Amino acid sequence: MSLKPLLEYYRDLGVKELYRSQPVLPSLEIPAMPASIPLPGLAPENDSFELIRADIGDCRRCRLCEGRNKIVFGSGSPQAKLVFVGEAPGQDEDLQGLPFVGRAGQLLTQMINNTASKEGIAITRDDVYIANVAKCRPPENRAPLPDEMEICGQFLARQLEVLKPKAICALGGTSAKALLGLKDGVTKMRGNWYKWRDFPVMVTYHPSYLLRAYNVEAKREAWEDLKKVLHFVYD
């Protein structure tokens, strides 16, 4: 995390004073807490969705606030064992304040519900949790930029730590790269297991990619990926 958003984050948590033992960099007087009063980590003790929402507030930390209608926090079960992570809200999500409610979201709902039913797994979309790396809609639905994902990613990280899911499913290359820090494309990563901190991560295609009529093989692969992650979590 770069310095500016981190200091803004401490400010939003109510940290008003920092005490310096040594400068962190010779050219900057960046104070450091003494060992007896450690700085709060990226997640405060006893973190919760309520605290995360309060810390986000009417977020103005990056340029995405300029064009958004609503912050899209996430939705689903707070006891979810499986979390789906997309890249950013689209127009429908921005209007409703909920993730994956447009055409791509409807396809994701069908994929979760139908695959679980066919595999004899008694869950629906309501039993999982769904969030995005970025909480605000980028202009013209472009992919969020690295600094936007860095600033907003701290809140996604806190959501995942609160949920402590058995697995995470990264939807599309942007979310996979944000979680894993890899440069490989989604075609190479999909269907494989990785780890974010101690949590297993399955990478698959974003539902918006699957809406394109020519992606017949990708649709089959995505269904296979979903079957794999559902059985891993719920068997």
Buried (B, 14 or more C-beta within 10 A) or exposed (E): EEEEBBEEBBEBBEEEEEEEEEEEEEEEEEEBBEEEEEEEEBBBEEBEBEBBBEBBEEBEBBBBEEEBBBBBBBBBBEEBBBBBBBBBBBEBBBBBBBBBBBEBBBBBBEBBBEBBEEBEBEBEBEBBBBBBBBBBBBEEEEBBBEBBBBBBBBBBBBBBBBBEBBBBBBBBBBBBBBBBEEEBEBEEBBBEEBEBEEBBBBBBBBBBBBBEEEBEEBBEBBBBBBBBBBEBBBE
